[in-house]
Amino acid sequence: MTSPAQGVRRREGDLLDVLSAPAVPTAAVLLLHGGRSEGLEPPPPVNLPAWRMRPFAARLRRSLVDRHVLVALVRYRHRGWNGARADAARDAEAALAAVARTAGDVPVVLVGHSMGARAALRAAGYPLVRGVVGLAPWCPPGEPVEHLAGRRIHLLHDEADRVTSASATWEFVRRARAAGAHAEGIAMRRGGHAMLRGASDWQRRTAELVAALLATPSPAPGG
């Protein structure tokens, strides 16, 4: 008999790069890497934004090893967000549906960087999602927040970031709170957009937040 996690690995290979597959997952963490504003081509085989998330995944695997958590990277069909298409968000939702089909009704935490954080926030209304950890997120003005009611949102940003705006992140947090989310902005002392300087601080804080999110009760239906 095929275990749920083995089913994720075998049947959902186009959606997920599974890094940790317990026989019977009790929860899942999906990591979403950054990308570009525009780009219909698929990500290249050697994709720096995807590799940037692997140390985070490794830290999460170590910290959650005793909790039987599925850890996987979401694979994108396209390199860019692509305006109203919101391709990365659609891929995040497809990955969540894959987890639901094959691992069952388990709580999920989304961890995203830059464009991946935007995708995670867009997909956070999915019923399985317990919360989001966003790293140097891309939060342009007017991003929807109403679907975040009842969700727990932690957005980490270095105010020296010159690629995405920390000020826009703090404004998104304010709007999400007004919509009923349990949202917080966390100022990181260094790291810029690539999170290279002080990388261990980003990874440690992410692992702590994910563990705390998985320990919280599920949000009530409808918020």
C-alpha positions as CSV (number, residue, x, y, z in Angstrom):
1,M,0.0,0.0,0.0
2,T,1.4,3.4,-0.9
3,S,1.7,5.9,1.9
4,P,0.3,9.4,1.5
5,A,3.7,11.1,1.4
6,Q,5.0,8.6,-1.2
7,G,1.9,9.5,-3.2
8,V,2.9,13.1,-3.1
9,R,6.4,12.3,-4.3
10,R,5.2,10.0,-7.1
11,R,2.1,11.7,-8.5
12,E,2.8,15.3,-7.9
13,G,6.4,15.6,-9.2
14,D,5.5,18.4,-11.6
15,L,4.1,20.5,-8.7
16,L,6.4,19.7,-5.7
17,D,10.0,18.9,-5.1
18,V,9.5,16.9,-1.9
19,L,12.5,17.1,0.5
20,S,11.1,15.3,3.5
21,A,8.3,12.7,3.1
22,P,7.2,11.0,6.4
23,A,5.1,7.9,5.8
24,V,2.1,9.6,7.4
25,P,2.5,13.4,7.5
26,T,0.9,15.3,10.4
27,A,1.5,18.7,8.7
28,A,3.2,20.2,5.7
29,V,5.5,23.2,4.9
30,L,5.6,24.4,1.4
31,L,8.4,26.8,0.3
32,L,8.0,29.2,-2.6
33,H,11.0,30.9,-4.1
34,G,11.3,34.3,-5.8
35,G,11.0,35.1,-9.4
36,R,10.4,38.0,-11.8
37,S,7.6,40.5,-12.4
38,E,7.3,39.2,-16.0
39,G,8.4,36.0,-17.6
40,L,6.4,33.2,-19.3
41,E,9.3,30.9,-19.8
42,P,9.8,28.2,-17.2
43,P,12.5,28.6,-14.5
44,P,15.9,27.5,-15.7
45,P,17.4,24.2,-14.6
46,V,19.9,26.1,-12.5
47,N,17.6,28.5,-10.7
48,L,19.3,30.7,-8.0
49,P,16.0,31.8,-6.4
50,A,15.0,28.2,-5.8
51,W,18.4,27.3,-4.4
52,R,18.2,30.2,-2.0
53,M,15.3,28.4,-0.3
54,R,17.1,25.1,0.2
55,P,19.0,26.2,3.4
56,F,15.6,27.2,4.8
57,A,14.2,23.8,3.9
58,A,17.2,22.1,5.5
59,R,16.8,24.1,8.7
60,L,13.0,23.3,8.8
61,R,13.7,19.6,8.2
62,R,16.1,19.5,11.2
63,S,13.8,21.4,13.5
64,L,10.7,19.4,12.6
65,V,12.2,16.0,12.3
66,D,10.3,14.6,15.2
67,R,6.9,16.0,14.1
68,H,6.4,14.0,10.8
69,V,6.1,17.1,8.7
70,L,6.2,17.0,4.9
71,V,8.6,19.6,3.6
72,A,8.5,20.5,-0.1
73,L,9.5,23.2,-2.6
74,V,6.8,24.4,-5.0
75,R,7.7,24.2,-8.7
76,Y,6.6,27.0,-10.9
77,R,5.4,26.6,-14.5
78,H,6.5,30.2,-15.4
79,R,9.4,32.3,-14.2
80,G,7.3,35.5,-13.6
81,W,4.2,36.7,-11.8
82,N,2.8,38.0,-15.1
83,G,0.3,40.6,-14.1
84,A,-3.3,39.5,-13.7
85,R,-2.3,35.9,-14.5
86,A,-0.6,35.7,-11.0
87,D,1.0,32.5,-12.2
88,A,3.0,31.9,-9.0
89,A,-0.1,32.2,-6.9
90,R,-1.9,29.7,-9.2
91,D,1.0,27.3,-8.7
92,A,0.8,27.7,-4.9
93,E,-2.9,26.8,-5.0
94,A,-2.2,23.8,-7.2
95,A,0.5,22.6,-4.8
96,L,-1.9,23.0,-1.8
97,A,-4.5,20.9,-3.7
98,A,-1.9,18.3,-4.3
99,V,-1.1,18.1,-0.6
100,A,-4.8,17.8,0.2
101,R,-5.3,15.0,-2.3
102,T,-2.3,12.9,-1.2
103,A,-1.5,13.8,2.4
104,G,-5.1,14.5,3.6
105,D,-6.5,17.2,5.7
106,V,-3.2,18.4,7.4
107,P,-2.3,21.9,8.4
108,V,0.0,23.7,6.0
109,V,2.4,26.6,6.5
110,L,3.6,28.5,3.5
111,V,7.1,30.0,3.5
112,G,7.8,32.4,0.6
113,H,10.6,34.7,-0.5
114,S,9.9,37.8,-2.6
115,M,7.5,36.8,-5.4
116,G,7.0,33.5,-3.5
117,A,5.8,35.5,-0.5
118,R,3.3,37.3,-2.6
119,A,2.1,34.0,-4.0
120,A,1.9,32.5,-0.4
121,L,-0.2,35.5,0.7
122,R,-2.5,35.2,-2.2
123,A,-3.0,31.4,-1.5
124,A,-3.4,31.8,2.2
125,G,-7.2,31.6,2.1
126,Y,-6.9,27.9,1.2
127,P,-8.6,25.9,3.9
128,L,-5.5,23.9,4.9
129,V,-3.3,27.0,5.4
130,R,-2.4,27.7,9.0
131,G,-0.3,30.7,8.3
132,V,2.4,32.4,6.2
133,V,6.0,33.3,6.8
134,G,7.1,35.9,4.2
135,L,10.7,36.7,3.6
136,A,11.5,40.1,2.0
137,P,8.0,39.9,0.5
138,W,6.8,41.7,-2.6
139,C,3.7,43.5,-1.4
140,P,2.7,46.0,-4.0
141,P,-0.1,48.5,-3.2
142,G,-3.6,47.2,-3.5
143,E,-2.8,43.5,-2.8
144,P,-6.0,41.7,-1.6
145,V,-6.2,41.1,2.2
146,E,-9.8,40.2,2.9
147,H,-9.1,36.5,2.5
148,L,-6.5,36.7,5.3
149,A,-9.0,37.1,8.1
150,G,-8.1,34.6,10.9
151,R,-4.8,33.7,9.3
152,R,-1.4,34.2,11.1
153,I,1.0,36.2,8.9
154,H,4.6,36.9,9.8
155,L,6.5,39.1,7.3
156,L,10.3,39.6,7.7
157,H,12.1,42.4,6.0
158,D,15.3,44.3,6.1
159,E,14.6,48.0,5.6
160,A,17.8,48.2,3.6
161,D,16.3,46.0,0.9
162,R,16.5,47.7,-2.5
163,V,14.5,45.2,-4.5
164,T,11.3,45.0,-2.6
165,S,10.0,47.6,-0.2
166,A,9.9,47.1,3.6
167,S,7.6,50.1,3.9
168,A,5.2,48.4,1.5
169,T,5.4,45.3,3.7
170,W,4.6,47.2,6.9
171,E,1.6,48.8,5.1
172,F,0.4,45.4,4.0
173,V,0.6,44.2,7.6
174,R,-1.5,47.2,8.7
175,R,-4.1,46.5,6.1
176,A,-4.1,42.7,6.8
177,R,-4.7,43.4,10.5
178,A,-7.6,45.7,9.6
179,A,-9.1,42.8,7.6
180,G,-8.9,40.5,10.6
181,A,-5.5,38.7,10.1
182,H,-3.1,38.1,13.0
183,A,-0.3,39.9,11.1
184,E,3.0,41.2,12.2
185,G,6.0,42.8,10.5
186,I,9.5,41.8,11.7
187,A,12.4,44.1,11.0
188,M,15.6,42.2,10.2
189,R,18.9,43.9,11.0
190,R,20.7,42.8,7.8
191,G,20.4,40.6,4.8
192,G,19.0,42.9,2.2
193,H,16.9,41.1,-0.4
194,A,19.0,38.0,-0.9
195,M,19.2,37.3,2.9
196,L,22.9,36.4,2.6
197,R,24.3,38.5,5.4
198,G,22.9,37.1,8.6
199,A,21.5,34.1,6.8
200,S,21.4,32.0,9.9
201,D,19.2,34.6,11.7
202,W,16.7,34.5,8.8
203,Q,16.7,30.7,8.8
204,R,16.4,30.4,12.6
205,R,13.6,32.9,12.9
206,T,11.7,31.2,10.1
207,A,12.0,27.8,11.7
208,E,10.8,29.2,15.0
209,L,7.8,30.9,13.4
210,V,6.9,27.8,11.4
211,A,7.0,25.6,14.5
212,A,4.8,28.1,16.4
213,L,2.3,28.2,13.6
214,L,2.0,24.4,13.5
215,A,1.4,24.4,17.2
216,T,-1.5,26.9,17.0
217,P,-5.2,25.8,16.6
218,S,-6.7,25.9,13.2
219,P,-8.6,29.1,12.3
220,A,-12.4,28.9,12.6
221,P,-14.3,28.3,9.4
222,G,-14.7,31.5,7.4
223,G,-11.9,33.2,9.4
